[in-house]
Amino acid sequence: MGSCLDLRKYQDADAVESAFAKIVSGKSGYKPVIERRIDPVKCDKCGKLIEGTEKFCPDCGNPIKRKPTSTKCKKCNNFYNDEDTFCSECGTKRE
């Protein structure tokens, strides 16, 4: 027996995160750490490989252009794919 009701509006993101963290760690109140990978970027002007979060190239001072790094939509909490510019659920532009 199934249901056609969409129950996503009843989900509490904090409760889901807490339950998942307890299952994974075995501890109550555990806060999982989600790491964001920062891909190295080449400077457009001098070609130096920038691996950190610098906003300007340390060799030539050229501004570094990076792709968006957020992984979750701030409006609906949907996860983005790496190549997405807009949220596939609500259409919000990725920051």
C-alpha positions in Angstrom: 0.0 0.0 0.0 1.4 3.4 -1.0 0.6 7.0 -0.6 0.5 9.9 -3.1 1.0 12.5 -0.5 4.2 14.6 -0.7 5.5 14.5 2.9 8.6 16.7 2.3 6.9 19.8 3.7 6.7 18.0 7.1 10.4 17.2 7.2 12.5 19.2 9.7 16.0 19.5 8.2 17.6 19.8 11.7 15.8 16.7 12.9 16.9 14.7 9.8 20.5 15.9 10.2 20.5 15.0 13.9 19.0 11.5 13.3 21.5 10.9 10.5 24.4 12.0 12.7 23.3 9.7 15.5 23.1 6.7 13.1 26.5 7.5 11.6 28.4 8.3 14.8 26.4 6.5 17.5 26.4 9.7 19.6 23.6 12.0 20.4 24.2 15.7 19.5 27.0 14.9 17.0 27.4 17.6 14.3 28.7 16.2 11.0 31.3 18.3 9.2 30.7 18.7 5.5 34.0 19.5 3.7 33.9 21.5 0.6 36.6 20.7 -1.9 38.3 23.8 -3.3 39.6 23.0 -6.7 42.9 24.6 -7.8 42.6 27.4 -10.3 45.1 28.8 -12.8 45.7 32.5 -12.9 44.4 33.9 -16.2 47.4 36.3 -16.5 50.5 34.4 -15.4 49.3 30.8 -15.2 50.3 30.2 -11.6 48.3 27.4 -9.9 46.3 28.8 -7.0 45.3 26.1 -4.5 43.9 28.1 -1.6 41.1 30.6 -1.3 43.1 33.6 -2.4 41.2 36.3 -4.2 44.2 37.6 -6.0 47.3 35.9 -7.6 50.3 36.2 -5.2 52.6 36.5 -8.2 51.0 39.1 -10.5 48.0 40.5 -8.4 45.4 39.5 -11.0 41.9 38.8 -9.5 41.2 35.1 -9.3 37.8 33.9 -10.8 36.3 30.9 -9.1 33.2 28.8 -9.8 30.5 28.8 -7.2 31.3 26.5 -4.3 28.0 26.3 -2.4 26.5 22.8 -2.5 23.1 23.4 -1.1 20.3 25.8 -2.1 19.7 28.4 0.6 16.0 28.6 -0.2 14.9 25.0 -0.5 17.9 23.0 0.8 18.2 21.0 -2.4 21.7 19.9 -3.2 23.3 21.2 -6.4 25.2 19.2 -9.0 28.7 20.6 -9.7 27.7 22.1 -13.0 24.4 23.7 -11.9 23.9 27.4 -12.0 20.3 27.4 -10.8 18.5 25.1 -8.3 16.6 22.4 -10.1 13.9 22.4 -7.5 13.1 26.1 -7.0 15.1 28.0 -9.7 17.1 30.1 -7.2 20.5 31.2 -8.7 23.4 29.5 -7.1 25.7 31.8 -5.0 
